[in-house]
Amino acid sequence: MCLGIPGQITAITDPTRMMAMAEVSGVRREVNVAPIVTGALEDVVGKWALIHVGFAMAEIDEDEAAKTLEALRGLGEAQETLEAMAAGDAALEGRA
Amino acid sequence: MKYAEEFRDPKAARAALDAIARVCDQIGATAENPVRIMEICGGHTHAIFRYGLDKLTHPGIEFIHGPGCPVCVLPMSRVDECVQLAEQPNVIFTTFGDAMRVPGTRKSLLQAKADGADIRMVYSPLDALELARRNPDKEVIFFGLGFETTTPSTALSIQQASREGLTNFTVFCNHITVPPPIKALLDDPHMKLDGFVGPGHVSMVIGTHPYDFIADDYGKPIVVAGFEPLDLLQSVLMVLEQIRDGKATVQNQYARVVPEHGNPVSIAAINDVYEQRPSFEWRGLGEIDHSGLRIREQYKAFDAEEKFGIGYATGTRSVQEPEGCECGAVMTGRMKPTQCPMFGKGCTPEMPLGALMVSSEGACAAYYQYGGARAVEAAE
């Protein structure tokens, strides 16, 4: 449960809370980008990051993202993370 | 049995395995007198079994599985406290799914949920924050669990809750840190460890310097590693080369993700919100000095222990682990999972008795899942 999953930041959604939309293995999920912001907030859009429990923890390049995702799929961790994201959405709706 | 051909780059894997064998021979490592390398991170333990690295590498290497699975080192007393918090009226208790099946003295969180407690699996503490915003008449408690990779997420969430003035959001803090249990293991006269494979994603937060003591004070090599099987092989090779050359340094095989000084935003958030506890209890390892974090006075309104008078706030501690469970001996490398009398009998991933069987990062679950015939044979 200490592994991050690669995702690409696609848009800033809430500048005050430093929230952005990320695409993780085909799934869209709002994440906090505070740990990877070093300059203007908008600069993170388009970048790849390792995302852990809803936070972009480290910026990585696209090649590293692809390799990491493959390694996580091999361990079943990628699927687990996507299921956890779905469970989180369900929890907000009171369905889990 | 796995084969090097399964690797993304079989040629590189074969070369690494050959180099490992060569250095093992140079050191004189044999199955009878192996080099003992601890992989600290549970994700690495999982990868070693998934790819059969313990079988592919030279027999002169023995992997000792470290305490780096936060679910596995969670003592029963903390699970009991989770259940107690969750069974209060008017509470929504939120947790990562990994923790749901860890057995407590009376029940697991999964059983408490079945019995009617409002327990919700979330992906992120941000989900818990959102639940608090949407349910102002409920107390939303988040079960903060994990090593330094996860700690910034709850620290940043508490800072956010504080900025918003939320009064119904608290964290039950069980965050722990990697270096203190490593020191405790190195201080244990029964442990014989020759080197370490360091955690990758923990290190992307804290950097590599927190491991300096392993090399400087204990004279053992440590190599921070990535999660691809080839990363692990290269890291094991780097540890072996240091041993062969009589060196002990901190090396970073995963520099493409791990900066030497970690992530400054995350470190600042951790230091702002948390401070070290005098000690914290680890399953199988007991109380370890300065190994756990608690919420600082400034943020105590967000501390579930303070708000609900539970846990270390009450002073009464310590619960016996279940009879026959040898998680402690396995965790400290004194016993292989298959040597535990409960392995595969009273304790399986479906019905875990001990925490090492619960998470896919636990050594027992990894043996059970990937050990196949050898695990069953050894247990019988």
HADDOCK unambig.tbl for C-alpha pairs under 7 A between the chains (distance, minus, plus):
assign (segid A and resid 2 and name CA) (segid B and resid 149 and name CA) 5.92 0.50 0.50
assign (segid A and resid 2 and name CA) (segid B and resid 150 and name CA) 6.70 0.50 0.50
assign (segid A and resid 2 and name CA) (segid B and resid 201 and name CA) 6.74 0.50 0.50
assign (segid A and resid 3 and name CA) (segid B and resid 201 and name CA) 6.15 0.50 0.50
assign (segid A and resid 35 and name CA) (segid B and resid 263 and name CA) 6.90 0.50 0.50
assign (segid A and resid 35 and name CA) (segid B and resid 265 and name CA) 5.11 0.50 0.50
assign (segid A and resid 35 and name CA) (segid B and resid 266 and name CA) 5.90 0.50 0.50
assign (segid A and resid 53 and name CA) (segid B and resid 123 and name CA) 5.81 0.50 0.50
assign (segid A and resid 53 and name CA) (segid B and resid 124 and name CA) 4.56 0.50 0.50
assign (segid A and resid 54 and name CA) (segid B and resid 124 and name CA) 5.28 0.50 0.50
assign (segid A and resid 54 and name CA) (segid B and resid 126 and name CA) 6.94 0.50 0.50
assign (segid A and resid 55 and name CA) (segid B and resid 153 and name CA) 6.46 0.50 0.50
assign (segid A and resid 58 and name CA) (segid B and resid 257 and name CA) 6.95 0.50 0.50
assign (segid A and resid 60 and name CA) (segid B and resid 257 and name CA) 6.52 0.50 0.50
assign (segid A and resid 71 and name CA) (segid B and resid 227 and name CA) 6.70 0.50 0.50
assign (segid A and resid 71 and name CA) (segid B and resid 228 and name CA) 5.38 0.50 0.50
assign (segid A and resid 75 and name CA) (segid B and resid 47 and name CA) 6.58 0.50 0.50
assign (segid A and resid 75 and name CA) (segid B and resid 50 and name CA) 6.76 0.50 0.50
assign (segid A and resid 84 and name CA) (segid B and resid 122 and name CA) 6.64 0.50 0.50
assign (segid A and resid 84 and name CA) (segid B and resid 123 and name CA) 5.01 0.50 0.50
assign (segid A and resid 85 and name CA) (segid B and resid 123 and name CA) 5.04 0.50 0.50
assign (segid A and resid 87 and name CA) (segid B and resid 121 and name CA) 6.18 0.50 0.50
assign (segid A and resid 87 and name CA) (segid B and resid 122 and name CA) 5.96 0.50 0.50
assign (segid A and resid 87 and name CA) (segid B and resid 123 and name CA) 6.80 0.50 0.50
assign (segid A and resid 88 and name CA) (segid B and resid 121 and name CA) 6.26 0.50 0.50
assign (segid A and resid 88 and name CA) (segid B and resid 122 and name CA) 3.95 0.50 0.50
assign (segid A and resid 88 and name CA) (segid B and resid 123 and name CA) 4.80 0.50 0.50
assign (segid A and resid 88 and name CA) (segid B and resid 127 and name CA) 6.35 0.50 0.50
assign (segid A and resid 91 and name CA) (segid B and resid 120 and name CA) 5.66 0.50 0.50
assign (segid A and resid 91 and name CA) (segid B and resid 121 and name CA) 6.47 0.50 0.50
assign (segid A and resid 91 and name CA) (segid B and resid 122 and name CA) 6.33 0.50 0.50
assign (segid A and resid 92 and name CA) (segid B and resid 127 and name CA) 6.85 0.50 0.50
assign (segid A and resid 92 and name CA) (segid B and resid 131 and name CA) 6.04 0.50 0.50
assign (segid A and resid 96 and name CA) (segid B and resid 120 and name CA) 5.69 0.50 0.50
assign (segid A and resid 96 and name CA) (segid B and resid 121 and name CA) 6.89 0.50 0.50
